[in-house]
Amino acid sequence: MAPRSGRLDRSGKDKEEDSEKSAPAPVYLETYARGELDAKIEQLEAILEECTLCPRECGVNRNKGERGYCNSDRQLKVSSVQPHFGEEAVLVGTKGSGTIFLTNCNLGCVYCQNYDISHLGYGRVMSEAELADCMLSLQNRGCHNINLVTPTHFTPQIVKALKIAIEKGLHIPLVYNCGGYESKHTIELLDGIVDIYMPDIKYGEEANAERYSNAGDYFERCKEAVKEMHAQVGDLKLDDRGLAWRGLLIRHLVLPNGLAGSEAVMKFIATEISKDSYVNIMAQYRPMYKACEYKYKELSRWITMAEYREAISIARRYGLHRGFHII
C-alpha cells in the first residue's frame, strides 16, 4: 500500500543544533501553516460530547465529567514525562525519545506491564498548556521526538496542546504510540498531525483478544486503523543518523503458548500493509498484573527462545525483513 500522494515531499529544516543532515520538517508544521489545525481540534473536541474516540464508542459526555471504559473525563491526566532510552533505536538516538505517558487506557489487558498507569490511574491532572510546556521541555533537553504513550483517549487534548507548543517553537517529530485498538475515524482526523505511528498489533484472533484485553473485535479494528496509518505516512523512513522521521512502526509482543496469533498478524502486515514494514517483534513479555492468577495460568510464564524464534521465522516466511533481529 503506497502512501497518499503529496505527503512526503516536504521541505524545511530540523532546527536541532546537533543534526548532521536535516530530515523534512514535521508534517504538523505544514498543517498549522495552512490554518487547518483549528478545524481538526474542533472536530476532535466535539467527539468528547458523545465519546467515540475509540472502537468502544461509549457515548458518554466527557465534557460533563462522565467516564466510559477508559475511566477518563475531560481532564487530561499524565503519569510521567521523560527522555526514554528503552524504546526502539530509531527513536532513541543519542538523546532519547521524549516520552509522555498518558494515564488510563481503552484496553483491559490482564498482563499489562504498566497497569499502575493504565488500570490503576496513577498520574496527575494537567492542562493543555502544561502538556505543551512538557513537549517543549523534552525538545530543549535534546530528545529526538515527542512520544505520546497510550494517547487514544486524550487525542483532542493532545492536539490542542500541540498547537500551543507549535506556537512556542516545537519542531521535532510527533509519535503516536498506541495499543492498536483505534477508531479509523479518529486516525483520519490525525492526518497531517502525526509523523510516526507506532501501534501494537497484539492479537491475530478474536477469542484471545476478548479473553485477555476485553476487546473481541480488536484485530478487525486494528487492521482498519493500521491501514489508514500507513496510507497517511507510508513505511518508516530514517534520516542520515538512523533516526525515524516519518512512517509506520509496528510492535508485536510475543505471548507464551502462541496466544498472540503471530501467524495472522505477520500475514496481515506482509499482504495488506507492506513487506517493507518496520516490525519490532518483542520478546520482553513477563507475567504481570493478573497474568499470575490461576484463571490465566497459560500466561503465567516468560516466553521461551523457541517461541520467539518461531515468531521471527513466521515474519521472514512472509517476506518481512525490517525491525527485528534474526537469532
N, C-alpha and C positions, 0 to 999 in steps of 0.2 A: 504494500500500500504506500503510494508516494504521498509526501506532504502536500498540502494545498499550495497552489501557485502563489507567488508573490510574498511569501512569508520568510524566506531565508536570505534574500539578497539585501541585507540591511547594511548601511554604513554607520560609522560612529566609532569612537574610541573609548576603550576601557580607561577610566581615569586613575586606576590603581597605579601608584608610582612605580612599583616593582615589577610591573608587567614587562615581559620580554617582547612579545608581539601581541597586539591587541586583537581580541575577538570582537565581532559585531556587538553593538550596544544591546542591552536587554530590550526585548520586544515591548515591554510596558512603557518605555520612554516614547516610542512611536505612538502608541495608543493614547498616551497622555497629551502628546503634542498635537494630535488630531482632534483633541477635545472630546474623545469618546469614553473616557473613564467614568465621568459623572453618570452617564446613562447606564453603564454596567452596574455601578454602585446602587443606583435607584432600583434597577431590576432585581438585584440580589437582596436588597433590604426589604423589598415588597414580599419576598418569599417568606420572611420571618412572620408575617401576619397569619399565615396558614402553612406552617413549615413543611416543605417538600424538598429540602436541600439534598437529602439522601434517599435511597430507594425505600426506606421505611415509610416515608410520606405520612408522618404522624398527624399533620394538620393542626398542630397546636399554635396558639398565638404567643410566640416567644416575646414579642414586644410588650405583652401584658403580664409577663412573668410565668407563663405556662411552660411546662417542660415535657418533652417527649422521651423517646427511648434513650437519647444521649444525655439526658438529665441536665440540659443546658438551657438557660433562658437567654435574654437579650445581652446579658453582660458577658463580655469576653473574659476568659479565665486562662491564665498561663502558669505552667508549672516551673519552667526554667528557661533561661536564655544564656547560651554559652558557645564558645568555639568548640566544635566536636571533632575529635581525631579518630573516632571509631567508625566513621562512615566509609563509603567506597573511596578509593584513592583518587578517582577522577573528580570527587567533590572536595576532598580534604586538602590536597596540595601540600603546601608547606606551612600554612597558617590556619588551617581548619575550616570546617563548614560551619556557618553561623546558624546554629540550630535554635529554634524556638519551639518548645514542647507545649502544645495546647492541651488543656485539661479536658477529660471526658472523651467519649468515643461512640460512634454509631454501630460498633460491633460488640459482641459479647464473648470474646474468645476465652475459653476456660483455661488456657495455658498462657495467658498474656504475661509477658516479661516486664511490662510497665503497668501492672494492674493498680498500683497505688495512685497513678496518674489517671489512667483510663477508666477504672472502675470505682475507685475509692474517692476520686475527685480532688486529689491533692493539687493545690495551686492557689494563686491569688487573683482577685478581680483586677482588671487592667482596662484603662480607656484606650480608644484607638490612637490617641495622641501619644500615650505612653508606649504602645506597641511600635509606633513609628520611630520613637526615640531608641527603642531596643534594636530595631533594624539598623539604624544609623550607627549605634554604638558598636555593633558587630562589624559593620563595614570599617569603621575607624580603627578597630583592632586588627584589621588586615584580613578578615575572613573573605573567602573567595566567592561566597554566595549566601543568600538568606534561605535557610532550610526549614520550612514550616512542617512540623511533625504532627500528624493527625489533625489536619486543618478543616476537614469537610464541614463540620457543624458550625464553624465560625467563619466560613468563607466571606460573607458580607462585611463583617467587621475587619477582616484581614485586608480586603481590597480597599476599604475606606482608609485604613491605616497606611496602606501602600501609597495612596495619593498624597497623604501628608508627608510621608518620607521622601517621595519624589521631589516635592517642592522644597525639601531641605537638602537635596543633593544625593539621594540614593541612586546608585548606578551599577550594582552588581546583580548577577542572575538570581531569579526567584525560583526556588524548588518547591514543588507541591508533593510532599512526602506522605502518601495516604495508604489506607488499608485496602483499597481496591473496591470497596462497596460504595460506589459512586453513582449519582444520577447523571445520565448523559446530558440532560438539560443544564445542570449546574456546570458541568465541564464545558459545555458550549459557551456559556457566559464568561468563562475564563480565557477564551480565545483572545490572544493579543495581550494577555496579562502574565501568564506563566511561561517561563523559559524552559524549565526542565520538569517533566512529570516523572515521579518516582512511585508508582503504585506497587503494592504487593499483588501477586496473584496467589492466594492462599490455598485454594482448592480447585480441583477439576471435576468434582461431582457434588450433587445436591445433598445427599444424606449426611456426609461428614461436615459440610458447611452448616447444616442445620444443627447437628449434634454439638459441634464444638464452638460455633460462633453465632448460633441462633439466627442464621440467615440462609434459608434453604435456596433462595434464588441468587445466591452470591455469584456463582460462576457466570450465569447469564448476564447479570447486571454489570459485572466486572468486565466481561468481554465487550459489551456495548461501550462502556466508558473508555477502555483502553484503545479501542479502535478510534474513538473521537480524539483522544490524546495524541495518538500517532498521526492522525490526519492534520492536526494543528502544528506539531513540532518535528515530525519525522524521526529517523533514527538518531541516536546520540552522537553529537559532534564534539570534538575535542580541539582545543587550541594548541599552540606550539609548546605549551608547558605540560600538556597532557591533562588539562582541566576541562571539564564539561562546561559548555556554554549554551547548549540548546539540545533538545531532543527528549527521547523516552528512555528511561532506565527502569527495568522491571526487576522486582525482587521475588524470589520463590524460596520459602523456608521448607526444607525437607523435614517431614514429620516421621516418627517411628511407625513401622508396620505399613508403610506406603499410604498413610492416611491423607497425604496432601494431593494425591491423584496426579503425580508429576507427568505421567504419560499424556493425559488430556491437556494439561497446561502447556507442555512443550509443543504438542501438535498444533494447538491454537496459535501460539506465538509464531511458529515457523510458517504456517499455512495461511493465517489471516492477518498477521501483522507484518513481519519481515524476518528473513533468515539472518539479517544483519542487526537484529535487535540486541541490545546490551542487556544480558540477563545475569543477575547475581544470584547464583544458586547457593543458598546459605546453609551452613552445617551447624549453626550455633544453637539449635533447639536444646532446651533443658526443661525439665518438668517444673513449672512454676504455678502459682495461684491454685487452681482447683485440679491441676493435672495429676497431683499425687493422691487424690481421693480414689477410693476403690471403684467408684462409679466410672472413672475414666482410666482404669488401670492400663489400658492399651497405650496411653500417653505418658505413663509414669517412668519412662527411662529415656536416656540420651539416645540419639541415633547411632548406628554403627557405621564404620567406614564403608562397609559393603553397601549399605543403604544410600550413602552419599554418592558413592561411585556409580550406583545404578541410575541415580538422577542425572548425573553428568553424562553417562552413556546414552540415556534417552535423548537428552538435548543434542548431543553430537549426531545421533542417528537421524534426527530431523533437520540437520544441517545448521544448527545454531553454533556459533563459534566465538561470540564476544561476551566478556564479563565474568567468565568462570575459568577456573584453572583445572587442567587435566591432572589427576593424581592417580 
